Amino acid sequence: MVIKASAASEIRQLVEALEGTDDVRREAAIARLGVIGARAVDRLAAAYRSATTREVRLAVLRALEVTGDGRTIAVARDGLTAGGDLAVAAVAAIASLLEAHPPSAAEALDVLLTTALDRALERRVRLAAFQAIQHLPQVGDRIAAALREDPDALLTAAADDVPRDRAAADAAWQDAIEGRLPDEPAMLRELAQARAPGAAVTTLQAMIDAVRAREGSLPEGAKRDAWRAARGALHQGLALRGSRVAVYDLRETFEQARGPLAGSFLAALHVVGDDTCLEPLAAAWARAGEEDARWRQQIGAAFRAITRREKITKRHAAFKRIVARWPDAAAGLGG
């Protein structure tokens, strides 16, 4: 397909927006590339191959989804092997071709059928594939029947018409429990807020460790902060169980904090913090400085909650160390 110079220039700029860090420009570029359609596919495929981050590949797949071009399948097949949100986006891109011209539609259906039945894949990826084809006459009935024989109870439930949103959330949460975290921390944070209070203590501890590892692999910035907030939601759920198995992580988080943390960390400390958390809180209070009065107030509230609950007085060794190292903090925290 011959592309005019003006169109080629626009496509190049839009693809560069996908590769940038401005979320607003990225979303606008995805919408515009969908309008341009097939003319942008080759450039998008090249951008996918050269991308160095999953975020860029995810944006490319979302742009391909709305082009309605059969060449999308080759790119999306690679996305399926990547797992996580990328694989879910690949399923959506392939599913968009189910009503395309027969060769592309048939190939898309074949890929989705194979994906739904592949027991080696993440359940939320399989579920997305199933949900994409379950409405198709005859095919939907056959795939549902096959999934009813699947050893995975969540997929069996989905085949029995469990509401789509609930089935997707169930699958994502179970994948996270098994160590397959989503790419987007906001998803895990929402799941944790709803489901962590009812999860097993050992499960939550393992998830906290996994999230911290993911967080530590990222440079300082918004994405790392978002993973930290997801970890805080897990801590809050664990605290609601009355468990102290992850207090070590709370303590270390405050020892390393260089700015305000999500309120869920403080909420967890209110419930399960112990004397070993007092010095990290005092250190965080001292680092905050007078310009961050609200953060200091929140730290102080947690500090006092622990001392009251644990009946810690000024004669306690931890309190004496705080007075010696951070006398201003000791006074500001209620010393």
Salt bridges, closest charged atoms under 4 A:
GLU10 OE2 - ARG32 NE 2.66
GLU16 OE2 - ARG12 NH1 3.25
GLU27 OE2 - ARG62 NH1 2.80
ASP42 OD1 - ARG71 NH1 2.82
GLU55 OE2 - LYS223 NZ 2.61
ASP69 OD1 - ARG71 NE 2.79
ASP85 OD1 - ARG124 NH2 2.55
GLU107 OE2 - ARG77 NH2 3.61
GLU122 OE1 - ARG124 NE 4.00
ASP150 OD2 - ARG119 NE 3.44
ASP150 OD2 - ARG126 NH2 2.57
ASP152 OD2 - ARG123 NH2 2.87
ASP160 OD1 - ARG148 NE 2.73
ASP170 OD2 - ARG166 NE 3.73
ASP170 OD1 - ARG195 NH1 2.79
ASP175 OD1 - ARG123 NH1 3.04
ASP175 OD1 - ARG180 NH2 3.14
GLU178 OE2 - ARG123 NH2 3.20
GLU178 OE1 - ARG180 NH2 2.90
ASP183 OD2 - ARG54 NH2 2.74
GLU184 OE2 - LYS223 NZ 3.84
GLU215 OE2 - ARG228 NE 3.03
GLU215 OE1 - ARG231 NE 2.85
GLU220 OE2 - ARG224 NH1 3.45
ASP225 OD1 - ARG228 NH1 2.86
ASP249 OD1 - ARG212 NH1 2.44
ASP249 OD2 - ARG231 NH1 2.57
ASP249 OD2 - HIS235 NE2 2.61
GLU252 OE1 - ARG212 NH1 3.10
ASP275 OD2 - HIS316 NE2 3.68
GLU279 OE2 - ARG321 NH2 2.95
GLU310 OE2 - ARG244 NH2 2.58
GLU310 OE2 - ARG309 NH1 2.71
